Amino acid sequence: MTNRAQQGKQASIDGFAHEHIVAGILMKKFQNVSLVDLPLSSYDIIIALKKEKSTEEDIIRVQVKTATKSLKFTGGTRGGVDREYKSNVKKYRQSPQTSDVIIGIEPKENNRYDLYIFPTYWIELINQDSISLNKIQFTKNRFDFILFCKNQENLNQIAKVNKLIP
């Protein structure tokens, strides 16, 4: 196997491993969490949150992305050596229609990770396919962003305070 093929294989393995790591971290925080076994889905994890003073649940759809220097918001494409994609899915940008939050997992030394919690509502506001991790440090390990990832008023305020939008 060529070095490039090995790198592609390792990236694929890392992606699957990162989904499991994020699911485990979320499970410890929110309990009712599951990996999604739907290969053409635009999200990897669901979180079922109990609504306050109700028996109903709010389902949060989470897309996991490996993030090193930036957090990518696109899906539907393949990387690595085997770039031929045989499904009917085309490249798309994540949005509130496809998922509720993107979690970028940044591998650190000694098997440690930082998670960047980025509601998809913000993707529509900034109209970009990716963003530098340096610009979204305020999202690092902010699990509370998951709780109100569908609250546009709250998200607008946070985005303005942190200069994500003018």
C-alpha positions in Angstrom: 0.0 0.0 0.0 1.3 3.4 -0.9 2.0 6.1 1.7 -0.9 8.1 0.3 -3.3 5.2 0.5 -2.1 4.5 4.1 -2.8 8.1 5.0 -6.3 7.9 3.5 -7.0 4.7 5.4 -5.8 6.3 8.7 -7.9 9.4 8.1 -11.0 7.1 7.7 -10.1 5.2 10.9 -9.6 8.5 12.7 -13.0 9.8 11.6 -14.8 6.7 12.9 -12.9 6.7 16.1 -13.6 10.4 16.7 -17.3 9.8 16.2 -17.2 7.2 19.0 -15.0 9.4 21.3 -17.5 12.3 20.9 -20.5 10.0 21.5 -18.8 8.8 24.7 -18.1 12.3 25.9 -21.7 13.4 25.1 -23.1 10.3 26.8 -21.3 11.2 30.0 -22.8 14.8 29.8 -26.3 14.2 28.4 -26.9 10.4 29.0 -29.4 9.6 26.2 -27.0 9.6 23.2 -26.6 7.3 20.2 -24.5 6.9 17.2 -26.6 6.9 14.0 -26.3 3.8 11.9 -27.5 5.5 8.7 -24.6 5.8 6.2 -26.2 8.4 4.0 -27.4 10.6 7.0 -26.0 14.1 7.3 -25.4 13.6 11.0 -23.5 11.1 13.1 -25.1 11.3 16.6 -28.4 12.0 18.1 -29.0 13.4 21.6 -32.4 13.1 23.1 -32.9 15.8 25.7 -35.9 15.8 28.0 -37.8 19.1 27.7 -38.3 20.9 31.0 -41.5 20.0 32.9 -42.6 17.7 30.1 -42.4 14.0 29.0 -41.4 15.1 25.5 -37.8 15.0 24.1 -35.9 17.4 21.9 -33.8 15.5 19.4 -30.4 17.2 18.6 -28.6 16.0 15.5 -24.8 16.2 15.7 -22.3 16.0 12.9 -18.7 15.2 14.0 -15.7 16.5 12.1 -12.1 16.0 12.8 -10.6 19.5 13.2 -7.0 20.4 13.2 -6.6 24.0 12.0 -10.1 24.6 10.9 -13.6 23.2 11.2 -15.2 22.2 7.9 -18.9 22.5 7.3 -19.3 20.5 4.1 -20.2 16.9 3.5 -21.1 14.5 0.7 -17.5 14.2 -0.6 -14.8 11.6 -0.1 -11.1 12.3 0.6 -8.1 10.1 0.3 -7.1 7.9 -2.6 -10.5 6.5 -3.4 -12.3 9.7 -4.4 -15.0 8.0 -6.6 -18.2 8.4 -4.7 -20.9 6.0 -5.8 -23.9 7.3 -3.9 -26.3 10.0 -5.2 -25.3 12.4 -2.4 -23.6 15.5 -3.7 -21.4 18.0 -1.8 -23.5 20.1 0.6 -22.9 22.6 3.4 -24.3 21.7 6.8 -27.3 23.8 7.9 -30.2 23.6 10.3 -32.0 21.5 7.7 -29.3 18.8 7.8 -28.1 18.9 11.5 -28.3 21.0 14.6 -24.7 21.3 15.7 -21.3 20.5 14.3 -18.7 19.2 16.8 -15.2 19.6 15.7 -12.9 17.2 17.6 -9.3 18.4 17.8 -6.8 15.7 18.8 -4.2 16.8 21.3 -1.2 15.1 22.8 -1.6 12.1 25.2 -5.0 11.1 23.8 -6.7 14.3 24.9 -9.3 16.2 22.8 -10.9 19.6 22.6 -14.4 19.8 21.2 -15.6 22.8 19.3 -19.4 23.1 19.6 -20.7 25.0 16.6 -24.5 25.3 16.0 -25.4 25.0 12.3 -27.5 28.2 12.5 -24.2 30.1 12.6 -23.1 28.5 9.3 -25.9 30.3 7.6 -25.0 33.6 9.2 -21.3 33.4 8.2 -22.0 31.8 4.8 -18.6 29.9 4.7 -17.6 26.3 4.1 -15.1 26.3 7.0 -13.7 28.5 9.8 -10.3 28.7 11.5 -10.3 27.2 15.0 -8.5 30.4 16.1 -11.7 32.3 15.3 -14.0 30.0 17.3 -12.0 29.5 20.5 -15.1 30.7 22.4 -16.9 27.4 21.3 -14.2 25.1 22.8 -15.8 22.6 25.2 -19.0 24.8 25.5 -21.5 21.9 25.9 -24.1 24.5 26.9 -24.2 25.5 23.2 -25.8 22.1 22.5 -28.7 22.9 24.9 -29.7 26.0 23.0 -28.4 25.2 19.5 -32.0 25.9 18.2 -32.5 29.2 20.0 -31.7 31.8 17.3 -32.1 34.8 19.6 -29.6 33.4 22.1 -27.2 32.3 19.2 -27.4 35.8 17.6 -26.3 37.4 20.9 -23.4 35.0 21.4 -22.3 35.4 17.8 -22.2 39.2 18.1 -20.4 39.3 21.4 -17.7 37.0 20.1 -17.5 38.9 16.7 -18.6 35.9 14.6 -21.0 38.3 13.0 -21.1 42.2 13.0 
